[in-house]
Amino acid sequence: MNAPKEIRTYCPRCNKHTVHTVSLYKDGRRRALAKGERAHERERRGYGGQKYPMLRRKAKTTKKQTLKLKCKDCGYTIHREGIRLKKLTIQ
Ligand SMILES: [Zn+2]
């Protein structure tokens, strides 16, 4: 799918339609010392270590692509819920 570089849509902070710049949302880097990571590491210890079945074979062939929309007036960022796409290009 082709996504436009700029979109005119509703901004909750400005409370009106404004021009937004479009970019692709990406997962952040996982921090080893984050609370959840530490808890998970703790639960994996000892006998019967694995908490949930390990994913051996992926069911999905695509990922949901989320768009990040940044308001040009106030800088507020909203996420637009993604749909499953093989390929997404922002023009
Ligand atoms: Zn705004």
PDB file of the backbone (N, CA, C, O) and the ligand in Angstrom, with CONECT records:
HET     ZN  A 101       1
ATOM      1  N   MET A   1       0.831  -1.178   0.000  1.00  0.00           N
ATOM      2  CA  MET A   1       0.000   0.000   0.000  1.00  0.00           C
ATOM      3  C   MET A   1       0.873   1.237   0.000  1.00  0.00           C
ATOM      4  O   MET A   1       1.949   1.241   0.598  1.00  0.00           O
ATOM      5  N   ASN A   2       0.422   2.280  -0.662  1.00  0.00           N
ATOM      6  CA  ASN A   2       1.116   3.558  -0.647  1.00  0.00           C
ATOM      7  C   ASN A   2       0.414   4.501   0.320  1.00  0.00           C
ATOM      8  O   ASN A   2      -0.800   4.692   0.243  1.00  0.00           O
ATOM      9  N   ALA A   3       1.173   5.082   1.216  1.00  0.00           N
ATOM     10  CA  ALA A   3       0.608   6.054   2.151  1.00  0.00           C
ATOM     11  C   ALA A   3       1.158   7.430   1.794  1.00  0.00           C
ATOM     12  O   ALA A   3       2.337   7.541   1.457  1.00  0.00           O
ATOM     13  N   PRO A   4       0.349   8.473   1.857  1.00  0.00           N
ATOM     14  CA  PRO A   4       0.848   9.809   1.551  1.00  0.00           C
ATOM     15  C   PRO A   4       1.764  10.324   2.661  1.00  0.00           C
ATOM     16  O   PRO A   4       1.669   9.889   3.808  1.00  0.00           O
ATOM     17  N   LYS A   5       2.656  11.261   2.303  1.00  0.00           N
ATOM     18  CA  LYS A   5       3.606  11.794   3.278  1.00  0.00           C
ATOM     19  C   LYS A   5       2.902  12.721   4.264  1.00  0.00           C
ATOM     20  O   LYS A   5       3.320  12.858   5.414  1.00  0.00           O
ATOM     21  N   GLU A   6       1.837  13.351   3.801  1.00  0.00           N
ATOM     22  CA  GLU A   6       1.089  14.268   4.655  1.00  0.00           C
ATOM     23  C   GLU A   6      -0.403  13.960   4.573  1.00  0.00           C
ATOM     24  O   GLU A   6      -0.927  13.627   3.511  1.00  0.00           O
ATOM     25  N   ILE A   7      -1.072  14.079   5.716  1.00  0.00           N
ATOM     26  CA  ILE A   7      -2.497  13.780   5.785  1.00  0.00           C
ATOM     27  C   ILE A   7      -3.172  14.911   6.550  1.00  0.00           C
ATOM     28  O   ILE A   7      -2.632  15.409   7.538  1.00  0.00           O
ATOM     29  N   ARG A   8      -4.334  15.309   6.098  1.00  0.00           N
ATOM     30  CA  ARG A   8      -5.110  16.304   6.842  1.00  0.00           C
ATOM     31  C   ARG A   8      -6.163  15.557   7.635  1.00  0.00           C
ATOM     32  O   ARG A   8      -7.102  15.006   7.060  1.00  0.00           O
ATOM     33  N   THR A   9      -6.012  15.533   8.964  1.00  0.00           N
ATOM     34  CA  THR A   9      -6.921  14.779   9.807  1.00  0.00           C
ATOM     35  C   THR A   9      -7.079  15.448  11.164  1.00  0.00           C
ATOM     36  O   THR A   9      -6.440  16.460  11.455  1.00  0.00           O
ATOM     37  N   TYR A  10      -7.941  14.863  11.987  1.00  0.00           N
ATOM     38  CA  TYR A  10      -8.286  15.457  13.281  1.00  0.00           C
ATOM     39  C   TYR A  10      -7.133  15.379  14.278  1.00  0.00           C
ATOM     40  O   TYR A  10      -6.506  14.330  14.426  1.00  0.00           O
ATOM     41  N   CYS A  11      -6.858  16.474  14.953  1.00  0.00           N
ATOM     42  CA  CYS A  11      -5.864  16.496  16.032  1.00  0.00           C
ATOM     43  C   CYS A  11      -6.608  16.730  17.349  1.00  0.00           C
ATOM     44  O   CYS A  11      -7.286  17.747  17.492  1.00  0.00           O
ATOM     45  N   PRO A  12      -6.494  15.797  18.328  1.00  0.00           N
ATOM     46  CA  PRO A  12      -7.235  15.937  19.578  1.00  0.00           C
ATOM     47  C   PRO A  12      -6.782  17.141  20.400  1.00  0.00           C
ATOM     48  O   PRO A  12      -7.567  17.689  21.173  1.00  0.00           O
ATOM     49  N   ARG A  13      -5.523  17.561  20.244  1.00  0.00           N
ATOM     50  CA  ARG A  13      -5.050  18.681  21.048  1.00  0.00           C
ATOM     51  C   ARG A  13      -5.516  20.017  20.462  1.00  0.00           C
ATOM     52  O   ARG A  13      -5.942  20.910  21.195  1.00  0.00           O
ATOM     53  N   CYS A  14      -5.430  20.144  19.132  1.00  0.00           N
ATOM     54  CA  CYS A  14      -5.911  21.365  18.487  1.00  0.00           C
ATOM     55  C   CYS A  14      -7.438  21.368  18.384  1.00  0.00           C
ATOM     56  O   CYS A  14      -8.050  22.417  18.185  1.00  0.00           O
ATOM     57  N   ASN A  15      -8.045  20.193  18.520  1.00  0.00           N
ATOM     58  CA  ASN A  15      -9.488  20.016  18.424  1.00  0.00           C
ATOM     59  C   ASN A  15     -10.038  20.429  17.063  1.00  0.00           C
ATOM     60  O   ASN A  15     -11.152  20.945  16.967  1.00  0.00           O
ATOM     61  N   LYS A  16      -9.257  20.202  16.019  1.00  0.00           N
ATOM     62  CA  LYS A  16      -9.711  20.488  14.657  1.00  0.00           C
ATOM     63  C   LYS A  16      -8.836  19.697  13.681  1.00  0.00           C
ATOM     64  O   LYS A  16      -7.858  19.061  14.075  1.00  0.00           O
ATOM     65  N   HIS A  17      -9.205  19.752  12.418  1.00  0.00           N
ATOM     66  CA  HIS A  17      -8.402  19.091  11.397  1.00  0.00           C
ATOM     67  C   HIS A  17      -7.164  19.919  11.087  1.00  0.00           C
ATOM     68  O   HIS A  17      -7.259  21.120  10.835  1.00  0.00           O
ATOM     69  N   THR A  18      -6.013  19.278  11.106  1.00  0.00           N
ATOM     70  CA  THR A  18      -4.765  19.951  10.740  1.00  0.00           C
ATOM     71  C   THR A  18      -3.952  19.003   9.862  1.00  0.00           C
ATOM     72  O   THR A  18      -4.299  17.833   9.701  1.00  0.00           O
ATOM     73  N   VAL A  19      -2.866  19.526   9.298  1.00  0.00           N
ATOM     74  CA  VAL A  19      -1.982  18.711   8.469  1.00  0.00           C
ATOM     75  C   VAL A  19      -1.056  17.913   9.381  1.00  0.00           C
ATOM     76  O   VAL A  19      -0.463  18.466  10.308  1.00  0.00           O
ATOM     77  N   HIS A  20      -0.934  16.623   9.121  1.00  0.00           N
ATOM     78  CA  HIS A  20      -0.070  15.738   9.891  1.00  0.00           C
ATOM     79  C   HIS A  20       0.990  15.135   8.979  1.00  0.00           C
ATOM     80  O   HIS A  20       0.715  14.829   7.819  1.00  0.00           O
ATOM     81  N   THR A  21       2.197  14.965   9.500  1.00  0.00           N
ATOM     82  CA  THR A  21       3.212  14.235   8.755  1.00  0.00           C
ATOM     83  C   THR A  21       3.105  12.757   9.124  1.00  0.00           C
ATOM     84  O   THR A  21       2.856  12.408  10.278  1.00  0.00           O
ATOM     85  N   VAL A  22       3.292  11.911   8.139  1.00  0.00           N
ATOM     86  CA  VAL A  22       3.091  10.472   8.308  1.00  0.00           C
ATOM     87  C   VAL A  22       4.432   9.763   8.384  1.00  0.00           C
ATOM     88  O   VAL A  22       5.303   9.976   7.541  1.00  0.00           O
ATOM     89  N   SER A  23       4.595   8.917   9.400  1.00  0.00           N
ATOM     90  CA  SER A  23       5.773   8.056   9.451  1.00  0.00           C
ATOM     91  C   SER A  23       5.342   6.694   9.972  1.00  0.00           C
ATOM     92  O   SER A  23       4.208   6.508  10.413  1.00  0.00           O
ATOM     93  N   LEU A  24       6.265   5.753   9.912  1.00  0.00           N
ATOM     94  CA  LEU A  24       5.941   4.377  10.279  1.00  0.00           C
ATOM     95  C   LEU A  24       6.350   4.124  11.728  1.00  0.00           C
ATOM     96  O   LEU A  24       7.454   4.478  12.140  1.00  0.00           O
ATOM     97  N   TYR A  25       5.454   3.510  12.493  1.00  0.00           N
ATOM     98  CA  TYR A  25       5.778   3.180  13.882  1.00  0.00           C
ATOM     99  C   TYR A  25       6.704   1.978  13.913  1.00  0.00           C
ATOM    100  O   TYR A  25       6.505   0.997  13.197  1.00  0.00           O
ATOM    101  N   LYS A  26       7.737   2.077  14.773  1.00  0.00           N
ATOM    102  CA  LYS A  26       8.645   0.951  14.946  1.00  0.00           C
ATOM    103  C   LYS A  26       8.753   0.619  16.421  1.00  0.00           C
ATOM    104  O   LYS A  26       8.694   1.511  17.267  1.00  0.00           O
ATOM    105  N   ASP A  27       8.913  -0.671  16.738  1.00  0.00           N
ATOM    106  CA  ASP A  27       9.096  -1.086  18.120  1.00  0.00           C
ATOM    107  C   ASP A  27      10.353  -0.443  18.687  1.00  0.00           C
ATOM    108  O   ASP A  27      11.350  -0.274  17.986  1.00  0.00           O
ATOM    109  N   GLY A  28      10.291  -0.088  19.956  1.00  0.00           N
ATOM    110  CA  GLY A  28      11.474   0.441  20.613  1.00  0.00           C
ATOM    111  C   GLY A  28      12.449  -0.683  20.953  1.00  0.00           C
ATOM    112  O   GLY A  28      12.110  -1.863  20.866  1.00  0.00           O
ATOM    113  N   ARG A  29      13.657  -0.302  21.338  1.00  0.00           N
ATOM    114  CA  ARG A  29      14.655  -1.296  21.709  1.00  0.00           C
ATOM    115  C   ARG A  29      14.271  -1.877  23.068  1.00  0.00           C
ATOM    116  O   ARG A  29      13.858  -1.141  23.965  1.00  0.00           O
ATOM    117  N   ARG A  30      14.406  -3.193  23.224  1.00  0.00           N
ATOM    118  CA  ARG A  30      14.049  -3.835  24.481  1.00  0.00           C
ATOM    119  C   ARG A  30      15.171  -3.598  25.478  1.00  0.00           C
ATOM    120  O   ARG A  30      16.347  -3.805  25.176  1.00  0.00           O
ATOM    121  N   ARG A  31      14.781  -3.154  26.693  1.00  0.00           N
ATOM    122  CA  ARG A  31      15.770  -2.907  27.734  1.00  0.00           C
ATOM    123  C   ARG A  31      15.812  -4.098  28.669  1.00  0.00           C
ATOM    124  O   ARG A  31      14.776  -4.518  29.183  1.00  0.00           O
ATOM    125  N   ALA A  32      16.982  -4.642  28.895  1.00  0.00           N
ATOM    126  CA  ALA A  32      17.129  -5.847  29.713  1.00  0.00           C
ATOM    127  C   ALA A  32      16.761  -5.589  31.165  1.00  0.00           C
ATOM    128  O   ALA A  32      16.403  -6.523  31.883  1.00  0.00           O
ATOM    129  N   LEU A  33      16.843  -4.336  31.612  1.00  0.00           N
ATOM    130  CA  LEU A  33      16.569  -4.033  33.015  1.00  0.00           C
ATOM    131  C   LEU A  33      15.166  -3.478  33.233  1.00  0.00           C
ATOM    132  O   LEU A  33      14.854  -2.995  34.322  1.00  0.00           O
ATOM    133  N   ALA A  34      14.322  -3.542  32.215  1.00  0.00           N
ATOM    134  CA  ALA A  34      12.936  -3.108  32.379  1.00  0.00           C
ATOM    135  C   ALA A  34      12.229  -4.062  33.331  1.00  0.00           C
ATOM    136  O   ALA A  34      12.619  -5.223  33.460  1.00  0.00           O
ATOM    137  N   LYS A  35      11.180  -3.567  34.002  1.00  0.00           N
ATOM    138  CA  LYS A  35      10.533  -4.361  35.051  1.00  0.00           C
ATOM    139  C   LYS A  35      10.010  -5.699  34.521  1.00  0.00           C
ATOM    140  O   LYS A  35      10.211  -6.745  35.139  1.00  0.00           O
ATOM    141  N   GLY A  36       9.338  -5.649  33.371  1.00  0.00           N
ATOM    142  CA  GLY A  36       8.764  -6.865  32.805  1.00  0.00           C
ATOM    143  C   GLY A  36       9.816  -7.874  32.395  1.00  0.00           C
ATOM    144  O   GLY A  36       9.635  -9.080  32.561  1.00  0.00           O
ATOM    145  N   GLU A  37      10.933  -7.364  31.851  1.00  0.00           N
ATOM    146  CA  GLU A  37      12.015  -8.252  31.428  1.00  0.00           C
ATOM    147  C   GLU A  37      12.631  -8.959  32.626  1.00  0.00           C
ATOM    148  O   GLU A  37      12.957 -10.145  32.566  1.00  0.00           O
ATOM    149  N   ARG A  38      12.785  -8.208  33.720  1.00  0.00           N
ATOM    150  CA  ARG A  38      13.360  -8.800  34.934  1.00  0.00           C
ATOM    151  C   ARG A  38      12.421  -9.851  35.518  1.00  0.00           C
ATOM    152  O   ARG A  38      12.865 -10.920  35.938  1.00  0.00           O
ATOM    153  N   ALA A  39      11.111  -9.545  35.544  1.00  0.00           N
ATOM    154  CA  ALA A  39      10.125 -10.487  36.078  1.00  0.00           C
ATOM    155  C   ALA A  39      10.097 -11.756  35.237  1.00  0.00           C
ATOM    156  O   ALA A  39      10.013 -12.864  35.767  1.00  0.00           O
ATOM    157  N   HIS A  40      10.168 -11.581  33.904  1.00  0.00           N
ATOM    158  CA  HIS A  40      10.138 -12.729  33.012  1.00  0.00           C
ATOM    159  C   HIS A  40      11.363 -13.611  33.238  1.00  0.00           C
ATOM    160  O   HIS A  40      11.262 -14.837  33.286  1.00  0.00           O
ATOM    161  N   GLU A  41      12.518 -12.969  33.376  1.00  0.00           N
ATOM    162  CA  GLU A  41      13.762 -13.697  33.598  1.00  0.00           C
ATOM    163  C   GLU A  41      13.670 -14.502  34.900  1.00  0.00           C
ATOM    164  O   GLU A  41      14.140 -15.638  34.973  1.00  0.00           O
ATOM    165  N   ARG A  42      13.063 -13.901  35.917  1.00  0.00           N
ATOM    166  CA  ARG A  42      12.918 -14.552  37.216  1.00  0.00           C
ATOM    167  C   ARG A  42      12.012 -15.782  37.086  1.00  0.00           C
ATOM    168  O   ARG A  42      12.302 -16.832  37.658  1.00  0.00           O
ATOM    169  N   GLU A  43      10.914 -15.648  36.331  1.00  0.00           N
ATOM    170  CA  GLU A  43       9.965 -16.750  36.220  1.00  0.00           C
ATOM    171  C   GLU A  43      10.521 -17.914  35.411  1.00  0.00           C
ATOM    172  O   GLU A  43      10.078 -19.053  35.564  1.00  0.00           O
ATOM    173  N   ARG A  44      11.492 -17.626  34.552  1.00  0.00           N
ATOM    174  CA  ARG A  44      12.064 -18.674  33.717  1.00  0.00           C
ATOM    175  C   ARG A  44      13.072 -19.533  34.474  1.00  0.00           C
ATOM    176  O   ARG A  44      13.517 -20.568  33.976  1.00  0.00           O
ATOM    177  N   ARG A  45      13.423 -19.100  35.663  1.00  0.00           N
ATOM    178  CA  ARG A  45      14.432 -19.837  36.426  1.00  0.00           C
ATOM    179  C   ARG A  45      13.894 -21.163  36.958  1.00  0.00           C
ATOM    180  O   ARG A  45      12.684 -21.353  37.087  1.00  0.00           O
ATOM    181  N   GLY A  46      14.799 -22.057  37.256  1.00  0.00           N
ATOM    182  CA  GLY A  46      14.476 -23.269  37.995  1.00  0.00           C
ATOM    183  C   GLY A  46      13.729 -24.320  37.194  1.00  0.00           C
ATOM    184  O   GLY A  46      13.703 -24.288  35.963  1.00  0.00           O
ATOM    185  N   TYR A  47      13.122 -25.249  37.915  1.00  0.00           N
ATOM    186  CA  TYR A  47      12.429 -26.366  37.289  1.00  0.00           C
ATOM    187  C   TYR A  47      11.132 -25.878  36.660  1.00  0.00           C
ATOM    188  O   TYR A  47      10.421 -25.081  37.272  1.00  0.00           O
ATOM    189  N   GLY A  48      10.804 -26.334  35.449  1.00  0.00           N
ATOM    190  CA  GLY A  48       9.603 -25.885  34.741  1.00  0.00           C
ATOM    191  C   GLY A  48       9.700 -24.417  34.390  1.00  0.00           C
ATOM    192  O   GLY A  48       8.785 -23.627  34.623  1.00  0.00           O
ATOM    193  N   GLY A  49      10.827 -24.088  33.830  1.00  0.00           N
ATOM    194  CA  GLY A  49      11.180 -22.679  33.660  1.00  0.00           C
ATOM    195  C   GLY A  49      10.341 -21.882  32.692  1.00  0.00           C
ATOM    196  O   GLY A  49      10.009 -20.728  32.965  1.00  0.00           O
ATOM    197  N   GLN A  50       9.985 -22.484  31.547  1.00  0.00           N
ATOM    198  CA  GLN A  50       9.294 -21.688  30.525  1.00  0.00           C
ATOM    199  C   GLN A  50       7.866 -21.376  30.956  1.00  0.00           C
ATOM    200  O   GLN A  50       7.139 -22.261  31.406  1.00  0.00           O
ATOM    201  N   LYS A  51       7.471 -20.120  30.818  1.00  0.00           N
ATOM    202  CA  LYS A  51       6.190 -19.654  31.330  1.00  0.00           C
ATOM    203  C   LYS A  51       5.044 -19.987  30.376  1.00  0.00           C
ATOM    204  O   LYS A  51       3.940 -20.328  30.799  1.00  0.00           O
ATOM    205  N   TYR A  52       5.335 -19.881  29.089  1.00  0.00           N
ATOM    206  CA  TYR A  52       4.311 -20.120  28.080  1.00  0.00           C
ATOM    207  C   TYR A  52       4.965 -20.890  26.927  1.00  0.00           C
ATOM    208  O   TYR A  52       6.186 -20.825  26.785  1.00  0.00           O
ATOM    209  N   PRO A  53       4.203 -21.613  26.101  1.00  0.00           N
ATOM    210  CA  PRO A  53       4.818 -22.384  25.036  1.00  0.00           C
ATOM    211  C   PRO A  53       5.619 -21.495  24.091  1.00  0.00           C
ATOM    212  O   PRO A  53       5.170 -20.418  23.698  1.00  0.00           O
ATOM    213  N   MET A  54       6.802 -21.961  23.739  1.00  0.00           N
ATOM    214  CA  MET A  54       7.635 -21.165  22.848  1.00  0.00           C
ATOM    215  C   MET A  54       7.067 -21.212  21.435  1.00  0.00           C
ATOM    216  O   MET A  54       6.558 -22.240  20.989  1.00  0.00           O
ATOM    217  N   LEU A  55       7.161 -20.092  20.745  1.00  0.00           N
ATOM    218  CA  LEU A  55       6.630 -19.986  19.388  1.00  0.00           C
ATOM    219  C   LEU A  55       7.614 -20.647  18.427  1.00  0.00           C
ATOM    220  O   LEU A  55       8.711 -20.137  18.202  1.00  0.00           O
ATOM    221  N   ARG A  56       7.215 -21.781  17.864  1.00  0.00           N
ATOM    222  CA  ARG A  56       8.117 -22.512  16.986  1.00  0.00           C
ATOM    223  C   ARG A  56       7.865 -22.172  15.517  1.00  0.00           C
ATOM    224  O   ARG A  56       8.787 -22.151  14.702  1.00  0.00           O
ATOM    225  N   ARG A  57       6.581 -21.904  15.196  1.00  0.00           N
ATOM    226  CA  ARG A  57       6.190 -21.725  13.805  1.00  0.00           C
ATOM    227  C   ARG A  57       5.210 -20.562  13.768  1.00  0.00           C
ATOM    228  O   ARG A  57       4.145 -20.617  14.384  1.00  0.00           O
ATOM    229  N   LYS A  58       5.567 -19.522  13.053  1.00  0.00           N
ATOM    230  CA  LYS A  58       4.704 -18.350  13.008  1.00  0.00           C
ATOM    231  C   LYS A  58       3.462 -18.620  12.163  1.00  0.00           C
ATOM    232  O   LYS A  58       3.545 -19.236  11.101  1.00  0.00           O
ATOM    233  N   ALA A  59       2.311 -18.153  12.645  1.00  0.00           N
ATOM    234  CA  ALA A  59       1.063 -18.368  11.921  1.00  0.00           C
ATOM    235  C   ALA A  59       0.852 -17.278  10.876  1.00  0.00           C
ATOM    236  O   ALA A  59       0.301 -17.528   9.804  1.00  0.00           O
ATOM    237  N   LYS A  60       1.290 -16.084  11.196  1.00  0.00           N
ATOM    238  CA  LYS A  60       1.047 -14.951  10.308  1.00  0.00           C
ATOM    239  C   LYS A  60       2.243 -14.723   9.398  1.00  0.00           C
ATOM    240  O   LYS A  60       3.391 -14.945   9.781  1.00  0.00           O
ATOM    241  N   THR A  61       1.947 -14.274   8.186  1.00  0.00           N
ATOM    242  CA  THR A  61       3.036 -13.980   7.242  1.00  0.00           C
ATOM    243  C   THR A  61       3.270 -12.482   7.110  1.00  0.00           C
ATOM    244  O   THR A  61       4.241 -12.044   6.492  1.00  0.00           O
ATOM    245  N   THR A  62       2.373 -11.707   7.697  1.00  0.00           N
ATOM    246  CA  THR A  62       2.521 -10.257   7.621  1.00  0.00           C
ATOM    247  C   THR A  62       2.425  -9.650   9.009  1.00  0.00           C
ATOM    248  O   THR A  62       1.989 -10.300   9.959  1.00  0.00           O
ATOM    249  N   LYS A  63       2.840  -8.392   9.111  1.00  0.00           N
ATOM    250  CA  LYS A  63       2.739  -7.667  10.367  1.00  0.00           C
ATOM    251  C   LYS A  63       1.778  -6.524  10.191  1.00  0.00           C
ATOM    252  O   LYS A  63       1.610  -5.996   9.091  1.00  0.00           O
ATOM    253  N   LYS A  64       1.135  -6.139  11.304  1.00  0.00           N
ATOM    254  CA  LYS A  64       0.276  -4.965  11.228  1.00  0.00           C
ATOM    255  C   LYS A  64       1.169  -3.725  11.219  1.00  0.00           C
ATOM    256  O   LYS A  64       2.029  -3.561  12.084  1.00  0.00           O
ATOM    257  N   GLN A  65       0.957  -2.872  10.251  1.00  0.00           N
ATOM    258  CA  GLN A  65       1.774  -1.669  10.129  1.00  0.00           C
ATOM    259  C   GLN A  65       0.994  -0.489  10.697  1.00  0.00           C
ATOM    260  O   GLN A  65      -0.084  -0.147  10.211  1.00  0.00           O
ATOM    261  N   THR A  66       1.561   0.127  11.738  1.00  0.00           N
ATOM    262  CA  THR A  66       0.911   1.269  12.375  1.00  0.00           C
ATOM    263  C   THR A  66       1.524   2.566  11.853  1.00  0.00           C
ATOM    264  O   THR A  66       2.742   2.690  11.725  1.00  0.00           O
ATOM    265  N   LEU A  67       0.656   3.524  11.558  1.00  0.00           N
ATOM    266  CA  LEU A  67       1.135   4.820  11.097  1.00  0.00           C
ATOM    267  C   LEU A  67       1.211   5.790  12.266  1.00  0.00           C
ATOM    268  O   LEU A  67       0.331   5.815  13.126  1.00  0.00           O
ATOM    269  N   LYS A  68       2.264   6.582  12.285  1.00  0.00           N
ATOM    270  CA  LYS A  68       2.442   7.620  13.287  1.00  0.00           C
ATOM    271  C   LYS A  68       2.120   8.944  12.619  1.00  0.00           C
ATOM    272  O   LYS A  68       2.749   9.312  11.627  1.00  0.00           O
ATOM    273  N   LEU A  69       1.148   9.658  13.157  1.00  0.00           N
ATOM    274  CA  LEU A  69       0.764  10.941  12.568  1.00  0.00           C
ATOM    275  C   LEU A  69       1.145  12.056  13.536  1.00  0.00           C
ATOM    276  O   LEU A  69       0.706  12.073  14.686  1.00  0.00           O
ATOM    277  N   LYS A  70       1.964  12.984  13.058  1.00  0.00           N
ATOM    278  CA  LYS A  70       2.414  14.085  13.902  1.00  0.00           C
ATOM    279  C   LYS A  70       1.807  15.383  13.405  1.00  0.00           C
ATOM    280  O   LYS A  70       1.959  15.754  12.241  1.00  0.00           O
ATOM    281  N   CYS A  71       1.111  16.075  14.316  1.00  0.00           N
ATOM    282  CA  CYS A  71       0.459  17.336  13.955  1.00  0.00           C
ATOM    283  C   CYS A  71       1.518  18.388  13.656  1.00  0.00           C
ATOM    284  O   CYS A  71       2.481  18.541  14.407  1.00  0.00           O
ATOM    285  N   LYS A  72       1.338  19.102  12.568  1.00  0.00           N
ATOM    286  CA  LYS A  72       2.322  20.109  12.186  1.00  0.00           C
ATOM    287  C   LYS A  72       2.163  21.381  13.004  1.00  0.00           C
ATOM    288  O   LYS A  72       3.104  22.165  13.128  1.00  0.00           O
ATOM    289  N   ASP A  73       0.966  21.589  13.566  1.00  0.00           N
ATOM    290  CA  ASP A  73       0.729  22.810  14.336  1.00  0.00           C
ATOM    291  C   ASP A  73       1.282  22.699  15.753  1.00  0.00           C
ATOM    292  O   ASP A  73       1.983  23.595  16.225  1.00  0.00           O
ATOM    293  N   CYS A  74       0.958  21.575  16.443  1.00  0.00           N
ATOM    294  CA  CYS A  74       1.317  21.493  17.866  1.00  0.00           C
ATOM    295  C   CYS A  74       2.318  20.376  18.150  1.00  0.00           C
ATOM    296  O   CYS A  74       2.842  20.313  19.262  1.00  0.00           O
ATOM    297  N   GLY A  75       2.603  19.504  17.206  1.00  0.00           N
ATOM    298  CA  GLY A  75       3.589  18.448  17.442  1.00  0.00           C
ATOM    299  C   GLY A  75       3.039  17.216  18.128  1.00  0.00           C
ATOM    300  O   GLY A  75       3.795  16.293  18.430  1.00  0.00           O
ATOM    301  N   TYR A  76       1.736  17.180  18.381  1.00  0.00           N
ATOM    302  CA  TYR A  76       1.113  16.035  19.031  1.00  0.00           C
ATOM    303  C   TYR A  76       1.124  14.831  18.087  1.00  0.00           C
ATOM    304  O   TYR A  76       0.831  14.966  16.899  1.00  0.00           O
ATOM    305  N   THR A  77       1.462  13.656  18.618  1.00  0.00           N
ATOM    306  CA  THR A  77       1.541  12.452  17.788  1.00  0.00           C
ATOM    307  C   THR A  77       0.405  11.509  18.137  1.00  0.00           C
ATOM    308  O   THR A  77       0.164  11.217  19.308  1.00  0.00           O
ATOM    309  N   ILE A  78      -0.294  11.031  17.109  1.00  0.00           N
ATOM    310  CA  ILE A  78      -1.302  10.006  17.308  1.00  0.00           C
ATOM    311  C   ILE A  78      -0.929   8.794  16.456  1.00  0.00           C
ATOM    312  O   ILE A  78      -0.265   8.922  15.427  1.00  0.00           O
ATOM    313  N   HIS A  79      -1.364   7.625  16.899  1.00  0.00           N
ATOM    314  CA  HIS A  79      -1.131   6.413  16.130  1.00  0.00           C
ATOM    315  C   HIS A  79      -2.413   6.040  15.413  1.00  0.00           C
ATOM    316  O   HIS A  79      -3.504   6.108  15.979  1.00  0.00           O
ATOM    317  N   ARG A  80      -2.264   5.651  14.174  1.00  0.00           N
ATOM    318  CA  ARG A  80      -3.415   5.155  13.440  1.00  0.00           C
ATOM    319  C   ARG A  80      -3.302   3.640  13.391  1.00  0.00           C
ATOM    320  O   ARG A  80      -2.283   3.088  12.975  1.00  0.00           O
ATOM    321  N   GLU A  81      -4.368   2.981  13.825  1.00  0.00           N
ATOM    322  CA  GLU A  81      -4.331   1.525  13.936  1.00  0.00           C
ATOM    323  C   GLU A  81      -3.971   0.887  12.602  1.00  0.00           C
ATOM    324  O   GLU A  81      -4.520   1.240  11.559  1.00  0.00           O
ATOM    325  N   GLY A  82      -3.042  -0.054  12.655  1.00  0.00           N
ATOM    326  CA  GLY A  82      -2.539  -0.635  11.430  1.00  0.00           C
ATOM    327  C   GLY A  82      -3.374  -1.783  10.918  1.00  0.00           C
ATOM    328  O   GLY A  82      -4.128  -2.410  11.662  1.00  0.00           O
ATOM    329  N   ILE A  83      -3.229  -2.043   9.645  1.00  0.00           N
ATOM    330  CA  ILE A  83      -3.824  -3.225   9.048  1.00  0.00           C
ATOM    331  C   ILE A  83      -2.692  -4.098   8.529  1.00  0.00           C
ATOM    332  O   ILE A  83      -1.573  -3.621   8.339  1.00  0.00           O
ATOM    333  N   ARG A  84      -2.976  -5.360   8.301  1.00  0.00           N
ATOM    334  CA  ARG A  84      -1.940  -6.278   7.828  1.00  0.00           C
ATOM    335  C   ARG A  84      -1.555  -5.961   6.390  1.00  0.00           C
ATOM    336  O   ARG A  84      -2.400  -5.917   5.496  1.00  0.00           O
ATOM    337  N   LEU A  85      -0.273  -5.746   6.191  1.00  0.00           N
ATOM    338  CA  LEU A  85       0.195  -5.371   4.862  1.00  0.00           C
ATOM    339  C   LEU A  85       1.480  -6.110   4.555  1.00  0.00           C
ATOM    340  O   LEU A  85       2.334  -6.301   5.421  1.00  0.00           O
ATOM    341  N   LYS A  86       1.599  -6.521   3.296  1.00  0.00           N
ATOM    342  CA  LYS A  86       2.853  -7.118   2.848  1.00  0.00           C
ATOM    343  C   LYS A  86       3.896  -6.032   2.712  1.00  0.00           C
ATOM    344  O   LYS A  86       5.055  -6.199   3.090  1.00  0.00           O
ATOM    345  N   LYS A  87       3.454  -4.912   2.160  1.00  0.00           N
ATOM    346  CA  LYS A  87       4.415  -3.837   1.867  1.00  0.00           C
ATOM    347  C   LYS A  87       3.743  -2.498   2.060  1.00  0.00           C
ATOM    348  O   LYS A  87       2.629  -2.280   1.582  1.00  0.00           O
ATOM    349  N   LEU A  88       4.410  -1.604   2.755  1.00  0.00           N
ATOM    350  CA  LEU A  88       3.886  -0.254   2.974  1.00  0.00           C
ATOM    351  C   LEU A  88       4.973   0.754   2.607  1.00  0.00           C
ATOM    352  O   LEU A  88       6.085   0.703   3.134  1.00  0.00           O
ATOM    353  N   THR A  89       4.642   1.659   1.709  1.00  0.00           N
ATOM    354  CA  THR A  89       5.599   2.708   1.367  1.00  0.00           C
ATOM    355  C   THR A  89       4.946   4.051   1.643  1.00  0.00           C
ATOM    356  O   THR A  89       3.777   4.277   1.331  1.00  0.00           O
ATOM    357  N   ILE A  90       5.735   4.935   2.238  1.00  0.00           N
ATOM    358  CA  ILE A  90       5.266   6.299   2.487  1.00  0.00           C
ATOM    359  C   ILE A  90       5.888   7.204   1.434  1.00  0.00           C
ATOM    360  O   ILE A  90       7.109   7.314   1.317  1.00  0.00           O
ATOM    361  N   GLN A  91       5.014   7.846   0.675  1.00  0.00           N
ATOM    362  CA  GLN A  91       5.513   8.637  -0.462  1.00  0.00           C
ATOM    363  C   GLN A  91       5.749  10.087  -0.079  1.00  0.00           C
ATOM    364  O   GLN A  91       6.167  10.887  -0.915  1.00  0.00           O
TER     365      GLN A  91
HETATM  366 ZN    ZN A 101      -2.387  19.661  16.807  1.00  0.00          ZN2+
END
